[in-house]
Amino acid sequence: MSNLATYVDRFFDKLQLKEDVEGGHSYKAYLRTAVSAFLSHENQDSAFEVYRIFFDSYRIAVEGEGNPFIDLVDMLRSYEETAATLTDRQRDHFVHAVNVFVTGLAIWVENPHLRNAFAAAVPEEGYDYAYTTPYEEFFFRWGIASLFHDVGYPVEIVGNQINRIMRIVADMDGADVRVKARISYENFDELNHINEIVPAETFTAAFREAYEDADDLDPLAPLDLLAYSIHRSFGCDLATIKEALDGHVDTMAATGFIDHGYYSALIVLKWYGFALQKAGGVPEKLYWPVLDAAQAIFLHHYYRNYLQKEPFSLGEMHVGDNPLAYLLILCDELQEWNREARGIITRTFILADTVHLSLGRDYLAATYVTKSGRLPEGYCAEKEELLDRVLALDELFPAGVDLDAESLDSFYDLKPRLASLSARPLLKDIELLAIAIHARYNEEQLARHPDRPLAYARFSELPDDLKYSNMRQAQSIYDKLGMVGLTMRHKGVPGAIEAFAPELVEVMAEFEHDEWMRERIANGWTLGERNAERKTTPYLVPYRDLSEEIKELDRNTVRNIPLLADRVGMAVYEL
C-alpha cells in the first residue's frame, strides 16, 4: 500500500466536475470514493471500480447500449488473469494502470510546472473546451491516457505466448534455436479505420478546417492522426513519421518487439471515433483531447524505442512537447510496486511491495520497499538513468529526482536493540513508519532549505544510531497515543482523527521529548554545546526548560502523526 492517498485527496479537493455543477450529479464523490477504496486495497476488484466509475462519469451515451469501454477493460483483465500465466515475463497491467492514474494526479496537484505546461499546450483557439477548469480538462485527458495505456496488451501477450511455444518446440533437441513469430494482418486497413456513420465529411470537417496542411491525411485513419499530432508536437517531418507509422507492423515483425502502446492508441481512437459519431458527440472531442491522450499512449514506448533513434534522433522529451506523454512515461516507469508477477520467469523476481513517494513543487523522491529480499543491485540507478535519458526531468523537478530501495530485511540488524522496546500488536508496521518519519523529515528540510543538500537522502544511509532513533520514534507513537486514549490501526473504519487538540499536542510533545532524552543518554550523549561528534547537546533538559522554538519541533512531531499514519495505510482512532 502506497502513501499516495494524501496527495490524491488534495487533487480531489480542487477538482470540480462539470456534470456535478450543471447536472446536479455527485460524480466526483463516487470517483473519490472509488479511488480511496483502491488506495486502501490495491486489487483487481477495486481497480475495476475505478475504471467503471471513471468511464461511466465520462460516458458516451448510446441509448439502449452498455458502455463499450468497460467491456474493453474487462477483456484486458480477463487476458491478464488467464493467458498471461503462460508467458515467460509478464506482470500485472490492470492494477498497474490505476496506480499510474493516481500517481499522475498526485504529481499534478503538487507540481506547478506540470500545470503550467499543460495550460500552455492545450490550444486556446480551435477547441471548444468541454470542461471549464484546467483540473477537469487534465483529469479527463489523463484518465484516458493512463487507464487505457495498456489496453492493447492482449496482442503482446498472444505474441509472447506464440514465441514461447515456438522456442520450446525448437529447443527439444538442445539446439538452442530461437524461432520468432511474426504477427501479420490480411486487412490491417480495417483496424486503421474509424467507420463513418454520419454524412460524409461532416464529422471530419472540424479537423480539415483546423489544419489546412493536413489535406493529404485521412481524418478517419488513426495512424494518420497520430502521425500529424506527433509532427505538430515534436517537429518531425510529416512524410517521414507517417511512413514510419504506416510500416510499424512490419517493423515490429522484423524486430520481434510487439509494441502494445501502438495497439492501445489505435483502439482508443477507433472506438472513441465511432462512439462519438453514434452518440451525436462533437468531433472536436476526438480530434483534440482524445487524440492528445492517444498520442501519449502511443509514445510511452515508441518515443525512446524509435523517435530517439534515426532517422528522427530526438533528444530528451520536454514537458511542453506533450505534457500527457511526458507524465505517462514518468508514471509508467515509476510505478513498480504491488505488481503481481504473472509470467513463469517473472514469478521468480523480487518485486517492490509498496512505495513511499515524496513530492514537492520542485522535487520527487520515491522509496521502493520490499518485505523480504532486495531489488537487484543498481535497480534504482538504472531507472533514474532511463528517465533522465528520455525526459528533461529538471523542467518538472529542478531540485532533482531521487529513487531509492529499502528492504525490511535491513531492520534485522536492529532486532536485538528493538527487543528492549515494548511489543505492540502493530509492531510489524513500525518499520514502514520509521521510513515514513525519515522521509517526512527530509521533506521539511527541503521546504526550509531547497538549495541545501540533504545530510541523508536515503533511510539506508543513516548511521545505526539515527536509524534506531527513527525506530524508537515510530514505536513511541503508540505510547503517546495510548496516554491520551487513542490508538493507531489500519484505515477503513469511520471516525479517524485527523488533528489533535492543542492540550493533547502539549502532553504528547513532552512525552516525546522525555523519550528522546532517554534514547540520547542511552547512546552516550551528554549535556553541552551542540556537537554531534562529541555527542553533546544543550537539549538534555526538562521539557519546561526548552525554548519555544525547540518545543515546537516536538509539537510538530506529534502533529505529524496522522499524516505519517496515512502514509503507511493507517489512521488514528479513539480506543
C-alpha positions as CSV (number, residue, x, y, z in Angstrom):
1,M,0.0,0.0,0.0
2,S,1.5,3.3,-1.1
3,N,1.2,6.7,0.6
4,L,-0.5,8.4,-2.4
5,A,-3.8,9.0,-0.6
6,T,-2.7,12.3,1.0
7,Y,-1.7,13.8,-2.4
8,V,-4.8,12.4,-4.2
9,D,-7.1,13.9,-1.6
10,R,-5.6,17.3,-2.3
11,F,-6.3,16.8,-6.0
12,F,-10.0,15.9,-5.4
13,D,-10.3,18.9,-3.1
14,K,-9.6,21.1,-6.0
15,L,-11.4,19.2,-8.7
16,Q,-14.8,20.4,-9.9
17,L,-16.8,18.4,-12.4
18,K,-19.0,20.0,-15.0
19,E,-21.7,17.3,-14.6
20,D,-21.9,17.9,-10.9
21,V,-22.3,21.7,-11.3
22,E,-24.6,21.7,-14.3
23,G,-26.4,18.4,-13.9
24,G,-26.7,18.1,-10.2
25,H,-24.8,14.8,-10.1
26,S,-22.3,13.6,-7.5
27,Y,-19.8,12.0,-9.8
28,K,-16.8,13.5,-8.0
29,A,-17.9,11.9,-4.8
30,Y,-18.2,8.5,-6.5
31,L,-14.8,8.8,-8.2
32,R,-13.2,9.9,-4.9
33,T,-14.7,7.0,-3.0
34,A,-13.6,4.5,-5.7
35,V,-10.0,5.9,-5.7
36,S,-9.8,5.9,-1.9
37,A,-11.0,2.3,-1.8
38,F,-8.4,1.4,-4.4
39,L,-5.6,3.0,-2.4
40,S,-6.7,1.1,0.7
41,H,-6.9,-2.2,-1.2
42,E,-4.9,-2.3,-4.4
43,N,-6.5,-5.3,-6.0
44,Q,-8.4,-6.3,-9.2
45,D,-11.8,-5.6,-7.9
46,S,-11.0,-2.1,-6.5
47,A,-9.1,-1.3,-9.7
48,F,-12.1,-2.3,-11.8
49,E,-14.4,0.0,-9.8
50,V,-12.1,3.0,-10.6
51,Y,-12.3,2.1,-14.3
52,R,-16.1,1.6,-14.2
53,I,-16.9,4.9,-12.4
54,F,-14.5,6.9,-14.5
55,F,-15.9,5.8,-17.8
56,D,-19.4,6.0,-16.5
57,S,-18.8,9.5,-15.4
58,Y,-17.5,10.4,-18.8
59,R,-19.8,8.1,-20.6
60,I,-20.5,8.5,-24.3
61,A,-24.2,7.7,-24.1
62,V,-25.8,5.5,-26.7
63,E,-29.4,4.8,-25.9
64,G,-30.2,1.1,-25.2
65,E,-26.5,0.1,-25.1
66,G,-24.0,-0.6,-22.4
67,N,-20.6,1.1,-22.0
68,P,-18.2,-0.5,-24.6
69,F,-15.2,0.9,-22.8
70,I,-16.0,-1.0,-19.7
71,D,-16.3,-4.2,-21.8
72,L,-12.8,-3.4,-23.2
73,V,-11.3,-3.1,-19.8
74,D,-13.0,-6.3,-18.7
75,M,-11.3,-8.1,-21.7
76,L,-7.9,-6.8,-20.6
77,R,-8.5,-8.1,-17.1
78,S,-9.6,-11.5,-18.4
79,Y,-6.5,-11.9,-20.6
80,E,-4.2,-10.9,-17.7
81,E,-5.8,-13.4,-15.3
82,T,-5.5,-16.3,-17.7
83,A,-3.4,-16.1,-20.8
84,A,-0.5,-14.1,-19.2
85,T,0.4,-17.0,-16.9
86,L,1.7,-18.9,-20.0
87,T,4.3,-16.3,-20.9
88,D,7.9,-16.1,-19.6
89,R,7.9,-12.4,-18.5
90,Q,4.7,-10.8,-17.5
91,R,3.5,-8.6,-14.7
92,D,0.1,-7.1,-13.8
93,H,-1.1,-4.2,-16.1
94,F,-4.6,-3.8,-14.7
95,V,-3.9,-2.7,-11.2
96,H,-0.8,-1.1,-12.6
97,A,-2.7,1.3,-14.8
98,V,-4.9,2.6,-11.9
99,N,-1.7,3.2,-9.9
100,V,-0.3,5.1,-12.9
101,F,-3.5,7.1,-12.9
102,V,-3.4,8.1,-9.2
103,T,0.3,8.8,-9.3
104,G,-0.3,11.3,-12.1
105,L,-3.0,13.0,-10.0
106,A,-0.5,13.3,-7.1
107,I,2.2,14.9,-9.3
108,W,-0.3,17.3,-10.9
109,V,-1.5,18.7,-7.6
110,E,2.0,19.2,-6.2
111,N,3.8,20.4,-9.3
112,P,3.0,23.8,-10.7
113,H,5.5,23.3,-13.6
114,L,3.3,20.5,-14.9
115,R,0.1,22.5,-14.6
116,N,1.7,25.5,-16.4
117,A,3.0,23.2,-19.2
118,F,-0.4,21.7,-19.6
119,A,-2.1,25.1,-19.8
120,A,0.3,26.2,-22.4
121,A,-0.1,23.1,-24.5
122,V,-3.9,22.9,-24.6
123,P,-4.9,25.1,-27.5
124,E,-6.7,28.3,-26.7
125,E,-8.2,28.5,-30.2
126,G,-9.7,25.8,-32.4
127,Y,-11.0,23.8,-29.4
128,D,-14.3,24.4,-27.7
129,Y,-13.4,23.4,-24.1
130,A,-15.6,20.6,-22.9
131,Y,-14.7,21.4,-19.3
132,T,-14.5,24.8,-17.7
133,T,-11.5,24.2,-15.3
134,P,-7.9,23.0,-16.1
135,Y,-8.2,20.4,-13.4
136,E,-11.1,18.6,-15.1
137,E,-9.6,19.1,-18.6
138,F,-6.5,17.4,-17.3
139,F,-8.5,14.8,-15.4
140,F,-10.4,13.7,-18.5
141,R,-7.4,13.5,-20.8
142,W,-5.2,11.9,-18.2
143,G,-7.8,9.3,-17.3
144,I,-8.0,8.1,-20.9
145,A,-4.2,8.1,-21.3
146,S,-3.3,6.4,-18.1
147,L,-6.2,3.9,-17.7
148,F,-6.1,2.9,-21.4
149,H,-2.3,2.9,-22.0
150,D,-2.1,-0.9,-21.7
151,V,-5.4,-1.9,-23.1
152,G,-3.7,-3.3,-26.2
153,Y,-1.6,-5.7,-24.1
154,P,-3.6,-8.8,-25.1
155,V,-1.9,-8.6,-28.5
156,E,1.5,-8.6,-26.9
157,I,0.5,-11.4,-24.6
158,V,-0.6,-13.6,-27.5
159,G,2.7,-12.8,-29.4
160,N,4.7,-13.7,-26.3
161,Q,2.8,-17.0,-25.9
162,I,3.5,-18.0,-29.5
163,N,7.2,-17.2,-29.2
164,R,7.4,-19.2,-26.0
165,I,5.8,-22.3,-27.6
166,M,8.0,-22.0,-30.7
167,R,11.1,-21.8,-28.5
168,I,10.1,-24.9,-26.6
169,V,9.4,-26.8,-29.8
170,A,12.6,-25.7,-31.5
171,D,14.7,-26.5,-28.4
172,M,13.6,-30.0,-28.0
173,D,16.8,-31.3,-29.5
174,G,19.0,-29.0,-27.5
175,A,20.0,-26.9,-30.5
176,D,19.2,-23.6,-28.6
177,V,17.3,-22.2,-31.7
178,R,15.2,-19.1,-31.4
179,V,12.1,-19.0,-33.6
180,K,10.3,-15.7,-33.6
181,A,6.7,-15.4,-34.6
182,R,5.6,-12.6,-36.9
183,I,2.2,-11.0,-36.5
184,S,0.8,-10.0,-39.8
185,Y,-2.6,-8.9,-41.0
186,E,-4.5,-9.6,-44.2
187,N,-6.7,-6.5,-43.9
188,F,-4.9,-4.1,-41.5
189,D,-6.7,-1.1,-43.0
190,E,-9.9,-2.2,-41.2
191,L,-8.1,-1.8,-37.9
192,N,-6.7,1.5,-39.0
193,H,-10.1,3.0,-39.9
194,I,-12.8,4.8,-38.0
195,N,-16.1,3.8,-39.5
196,E,-18.0,6.9,-40.8
197,I,-21.7,6.6,-39.9
198,V,-22.7,10.3,-40.2
199,P,-23.0,12.1,-43.6
200,A,-19.7,12.1,-45.4
201,E,-17.2,14.9,-44.4
202,T,-19.4,16.3,-41.7
203,F,-17.6,14.7,-38.7
204,T,-14.1,15.2,-40.2
205,A,-14.8,18.9,-41.2
206,A,-13.6,20.1,-37.8
207,F,-10.1,18.5,-38.4
208,R,-10.0,19.7,-42.0
209,E,-10.8,23.3,-41.1
210,A,-8.3,23.5,-38.2
211,Y,-5.3,22.0,-40.1
212,E,-5.0,23.1,-43.7
213,D,-1.6,21.5,-44.0
214,A,-3.2,18.1,-43.4
215,D,-5.1,17.8,-46.7
216,D,-3.3,14.6,-47.7
217,L,-4.2,12.8,-44.5
218,D,-7.3,10.8,-43.7
219,P,-9.0,12.1,-40.5
220,L,-10.7,8.7,-40.1
221,A,-7.3,6.8,-40.1
222,P,-5.9,6.6,-36.5
223,L,-2.3,6.3,-37.8
224,D,-2.7,9.5,-39.9
225,L,-4.0,11.3,-36.9
226,L,-1.1,10.1,-34.7
227,A,1.5,11.0,-37.4
228,Y,0.1,14.5,-37.7
229,S,-0.1,15.1,-33.9
230,I,3.5,13.9,-33.5
231,H,4.6,16.1,-36.3
232,R,3.0,19.1,-34.6
233,S,4.3,18.2,-31.1
234,F,7.9,17.4,-31.9
235,G,8.5,18.9,-35.4
236,C,9.1,15.5,-37.1
237,D,8.9,15.6,-40.8
238,L,5.3,14.6,-41.6
239,A,6.0,12.3,-44.5
240,T,8.8,10.5,-42.6
241,I,6.7,9.9,-39.5
242,K,3.7,8.9,-41.5
243,E,5.8,6.3,-43.4
244,A,7.3,5.0,-40.1
245,L,3.8,4.6,-38.5
246,D,2.3,3.0,-41.6
247,G,5.1,0.5,-41.6
248,H,5.3,-0.1,-37.9
249,V,3.6,-3.5,-38.0
250,D,6.3,-4.7,-40.4
251,T,9.0,-3.1,-38.1
252,M,7.6,-5.0,-35.1
253,A,7.5,-8.2,-37.0
254,A,11.2,-7.8,-38.1
255,T,12.4,-6.9,-34.6
256,G,10.3,-9.3,-32.7
257,F,9.1,-6.4,-30.4
258,I,5.3,-6.1,-30.0
259,D,4.5,-2.5,-29.1
260,H,1.3,-2.7,-27.1
261,G,1.2,1.1,-26.9
262,Y,0.7,1.1,-30.7
263,Y,-2.4,-1.1,-30.5
264,S,-3.7,0.7,-27.4
265,A,-3.6,4.0,-29.2
266,L,-5.3,2.6,-32.3
267,I,-8.1,1.1,-30.2
268,V,-8.7,4.3,-28.3
269,L,-9.0,6.4,-31.5
270,K,-11.1,3.8,-33.4
271,W,-13.5,3.2,-30.5
272,Y,-13.9,6.9,-29.5
273,G,-14.3,8.0,-33.1
274,F,-17.1,5.5,-33.7
275,A,-18.8,6.1,-30.4
276,L,-18.8,9.8,-30.7
277,Q,-20.5,9.7,-34.1
278,K,-23.1,7.2,-32.9
279,A,-23.9,9.3,-29.8
280,G,-24.0,12.5,-31.7
281,G,-21.0,13.9,-29.9
282,V,-18.8,16.7,-31.1
283,P,-15.9,15.7,-33.4
284,E,-13.6,18.2,-31.5
285,K,-13.6,15.8,-28.6
286,L,-11.9,13.2,-30.8
287,Y,-9.5,15.5,-32.6
288,W,-8.2,17.3,-29.5
289,P,-8.5,15.7,-26.0
290,V,-8.8,12.1,-27.1
291,L,-6.1,12.4,-29.8
292,D,-3.9,14.1,-27.2
293,A,-4.4,11.1,-24.9
294,A,-3.9,8.6,-27.7
295,Q,-0.6,10.2,-28.7
296,A,0.6,9.9,-25.1
297,I,-0.4,6.2,-25.1
298,F,1.4,5.6,-28.4
299,L,4.6,7.4,-27.3
300,H,5.0,5.8,-23.9
301,H,7.3,3.2,-25.5
302,Y,7.6,4.4,-29.1
303,Y,9.4,7.7,-28.1
304,R,12.5,6.0,-26.7
305,N,12.5,3.0,-28.9
306,Y,12.1,4.8,-32.2
307,L,11.9,8.6,-32.0
308,Q,15.2,8.9,-30.1
309,K,16.8,6.9,-32.9
310,E,17.5,7.5,-36.5
311,P,16.0,9.0,-38.7
312,F,14.4,11.2,-36.0
313,S,17.1,11.3,-33.4
314,L,15.1,13.3,-30.9
315,G,16.7,14.2,-27.6
316,E,15.0,14.1,-24.2
317,M,11.3,14.9,-24.3
318,H,10.4,18.3,-23.0
319,V,7.2,18.6,-20.9
320,G,5.9,21.3,-23.2
321,D,6.1,18.9,-26.2
322,N,3.2,16.8,-24.9
323,P,2.6,17.1,-21.1
324,L,0.4,13.9,-21.1
325,A,3.1,11.8,-22.9
326,Y,5.8,13.2,-20.6
327,L,3.7,12.4,-17.5
328,L,2.7,8.9,-18.8
329,I,6.3,7.9,-19.4
330,L,7.3,9.2,-16.0
331,C,4.5,7.5,-14.0
332,D,4.6,4.3,-16.0
333,E,8.3,3.9,-15.1
334,L,7.9,4.9,-11.5
335,Q,5.0,2.5,-10.9
336,E,6.9,-0.6,-9.8
337,W,5.1,-1.5,-6.6
338,N,2.4,-4.0,-6.0
339,R,2.6,-5.6,-9.4
340,E,1.7,-9.2,-9.4
341,A,4.1,-11.4,-11.2
342,R,2.3,-13.5,-13.8
343,G,5.0,-14.7,-16.2
344,I,6.7,-18.0,-15.5
345,I,10.2,-16.4,-15.1
346,T,8.8,-13.2,-13.6
347,R,7.4,-15.1,-10.6
348,T,11.0,-15.7,-9.5
349,F,11.8,-12.0,-9.4
350,I,11.8,-9.8,-6.3
351,L,9.3,-7.0,-6.7
352,A,8.6,-4.0,-4.7
353,D,5.6,-4.4,-2.3
354,T,5.0,-0.7,-1.7
355,V,6.4,2.8,-2.2
356,H,6.9,5.9,-0.2
357,L,6.5,8.9,-2.5
358,S,7.7,12.4,-1.5
359,L,6.5,15.2,-3.8
360,G,7.1,19.0,-3.7
361,R,6.8,21.8,-6.2
362,D,10.5,21.1,-7.3
363,Y,11.4,17.6,-6.4
364,L,10.3,13.9,-6.5
365,A,11.6,11.1,-4.3
366,A,10.4,7.5,-4.3
367,T,11.5,4.7,-1.9
368,Y,10.5,1.2,-3.1
369,V,10.1,-1.1,-0.2
370,T,10.3,-4.9,-0.3
371,K,9.1,-7.1,2.6
372,S,11.9,-9.6,2.1
373,G,14.8,-9.8,-0.3
374,R,16.2,-6.8,-2.1
375,L,15.7,-5.3,-5.5
376,P,18.6,-6.0,-7.9
377,E,21.8,-4.0,-7.5
378,G,21.6,-0.8,-9.5
379,Y,17.8,-1.1,-10.0
380,C,17.1,2.5,-8.9
381,A,20.2,3.9,-10.6
382,E,19.2,2.3,-13.9
383,K,15.7,3.6,-13.7
384,E,17.0,7.1,-12.9
385,E,19.3,6.9,-15.9
386,L,16.4,5.8,-18.2
387,L,14.2,8.6,-17.0
388,D,17.0,11.1,-17.4
389,R,17.7,9.9,-20.9
390,V,14.1,10.1,-22.1
391,L,12.7,13.1,-20.2
392,A,14.0,16.6,-19.4
393,L,13.5,15.9,-15.7
394,D,14.8,19.3,-14.5
395,E,11.8,21.0,-16.2
396,L,9.4,19.5,-13.6
397,F,11.9,18.8,-10.8
398,P,14.7,21.4,-10.7
399,A,15.6,20.1,-7.2
400,G,16.0,16.6,-8.5
401,V,14.5,13.1,-8.8
402,D,15.7,10.6,-6.3
403,L,14.8,6.9,-6.4
404,D,15.8,4.5,-3.6
405,A,15.1,1.0,-2.4
406,E,14.7,-0.4,1.1
407,S,14.2,-3.9,2.3
408,L,12.6,-4.6,5.6
409,D,15.4,-7.2,5.9
410,S,17.6,-4.1,6.6
411,F,16.0,-3.9,10.1
412,Y,17.1,-7.4,11.1
413,D,20.4,-6.0,12.4
414,L,18.5,-3.8,14.8
415,K,16.2,-6.5,16.1
416,P,18.3,-7.1,19.3
417,R,18.1,-3.4,20.2
418,L,14.4,-3.3,19.3
419,A,13.7,-6.2,21.6
420,S,14.1,-3.8,24.5
421,L,11.1,-1.8,23.2
422,S,7.7,-2.9,24.5
423,A,5.9,-5.0,21.9
424,R,2.8,-3.7,20.3
425,P,0.2,-5.6,18.2
426,L,1.2,-3.5,15.2
427,L,5.0,-3.9,15.6
428,K,5.1,-5.2,12.1
429,D,4.2,-1.7,10.8
430,I,6.9,0.0,12.8
431,E,9.5,-0.5,10.1
432,L,7.5,1.2,7.4
433,L,6.6,4.0,9.8
434,A,10.3,4.7,10.5
435,I,10.9,5.1,6.8
436,A,8.0,7.5,6.6
437,I,9.3,9.5,9.5
438,H,12.7,10.0,7.9
439,A,11.1,10.9,4.5
440,R,8.9,13.4,6.2
441,Y,11.9,14.9,8.0
442,N,13.7,15.3,4.6
443,E,10.6,16.9,3.1
444,E,10.6,19.5,5.8
445,Q,14.3,20.2,5.3
446,L,13.8,20.6,1.6
447,A,10.9,23.0,2.2
448,R,13.0,25.1,4.6
449,H,16.3,25.0,2.6
450,P,15.6,24.0,-1.0
451,D,19.2,24.7,-2.0
452,R,20.9,22.8,0.8
453,P,21.7,19.1,0.1
454,L,20.2,16.6,2.4
455,A,22.5,15.1,5.0
456,Y,21.0,11.6,4.5
457,A,18.7,11.5,1.4
458,R,18.0,7.8,2.0
459,F,17.0,5.9,5.1
460,S,19.6,3.3,4.3
461,E,22.3,6.0,4.6
462,L,21.5,6.8,8.2
463,P,24.0,5.7,10.8
464,D,22.7,2.9,13.0
465,D,22.0,5.3,16.0
466,L,19.8,7.5,13.8
467,K,18.1,4.5,12.3
468,Y,17.3,3.4,15.8
469,S,16.2,6.9,16.7
470,N,13.6,6.7,13.9
471,M,12.5,3.3,15.0
472,R,12.2,4.5,18.6
473,Q,10.1,7.4,17.5
474,A,7.9,5.2,15.4
475,Q,7.4,2.8,18.3
476,S,6.8,5.6,20.8
477,I,3.8,6.8,18.7
478,Y,1.7,4.1,20.2
479,D,2.8,5.0,23.7
480,K,2.0,8.7,23.1
481,L,-1.4,7.9,21.7
482,G,-2.2,5.5,24.5
483,M,-1.5,8.2,27.1
484,V,-4.4,10.2,25.7
485,G,-6.8,7.4,25.0
486,L,-6.0,7.0,21.3
487,T,-4.5,4.2,19.1
488,M,-3.4,3.6,15.5
489,R,-4.8,0.9,13.3
490,H,-5.3,0.3,9.6
491,K,-7.7,2.6,7.8
492,G,-11.1,1.7,6.6
493,V,-13.3,2.4,9.7
494,P,-15.1,5.8,10.0
495,G,-14.1,8.1,12.8
496,A,-10.4,8.6,12.1
497,I,-8.9,11.6,13.9
498,E,-7.1,14.0,11.5
499,A,-5.8,16.5,14.0
500,F,-5.2,16.8,17.8
501,A,-6.4,19.4,20.3
502,P,-3.7,21.7,21.5
503,E,-3.7,20.3,25.0
504,L,-3.2,16.8,23.7
505,V,-0.4,18.0,21.5
506,E,1.4,19.5,24.5
507,V,1.0,16.3,26.6
508,M,2.4,14.1,23.8
509,A,5.2,16.6,22.9
510,E,6.5,16.5,26.5
511,F,6.4,12.7,26.4
512,E,8.2,12.8,23.0
513,H,11.0,14.9,24.5
514,D,11.4,12.6,27.5
515,E,11.7,9.6,25.2
516,W,14.2,11.4,23.1
517,M,16.3,12.3,26.1
518,R,16.3,8.6,27.3
519,E,17.4,7.4,23.9
520,R,20.2,10.0,23.7
521,I,21.5,9.3,27.2
522,A,21.4,5.5,26.5
523,N,23.6,6.2,23.4
524,G,26.2,8.2,25.4
525,W,25.1,11.8,24.8
526,T,25.7,14.4,27.5
527,L,24.7,18.0,28.2
528,G,26.8,20.6,26.5
529,E,27.2,22.7,23.4
530,R,25.7,21.2,20.2
531,N,28.4,18.9,18.8
532,A,27.4,15.6,17.1
533,E,30.9,14.3,17.0
534,R,31.3,14.7,20.8
535,K,27.7,13.6,21.4
536,T,26.8,16.7,23.3
537,T,23.6,18.7,23.1
538,P,22.1,21.6,25.1
539,Y,18.6,20.0,24.9
540,L,19.1,17.3,27.6
541,V,17.0,19.3,30.0
542,P,13.4,19.0,31.2
543,Y,10.7,20.0,28.6
544,R,9.7,23.1,30.6
545,D,13.2,24.5,30.2
546,L,13.3,24.3,26.4
547,S,12.8,27.3,24.3
548,E,9.5,27.7,22.4
549,E,11.4,27.1,19.1
550,I,12.6,23.7,20.3
551,K,9.3,22.8,21.9
552,E,7.6,23.5,18.6
553,L,9.8,20.8,17.0
554,D,8.4,18.3,19.4
555,R,4.9,19.6,18.8
556,N,5.3,19.2,15.1
557,T,6.4,15.6,15.6
558,V,3.1,15.0,17.3
559,R,1.0,16.9,14.8
560,N,2.6,14.9,12.0
561,I,1.3,11.6,13.5
562,P,-2.0,11.4,11.4
563,L,0.0,12.2,8.2
564,L,2.6,9.6,8.9
565,A,-0.1,7.1,9.8
566,D,-1.9,7.8,6.5
567,R,1.3,7.3,4.5
568,V,1.5,3.7,5.7
569,G,-2.2,3.0,5.3
570,M,-3.2,3.6,8.9
571,A,-5.1,6.2,10.9
572,V,-5.6,7.4,14.5
573,Y,-8.7,6.3,16.4
574,E,-10.1,6.5,19.9
575,L,-9.5,3.4,21.9
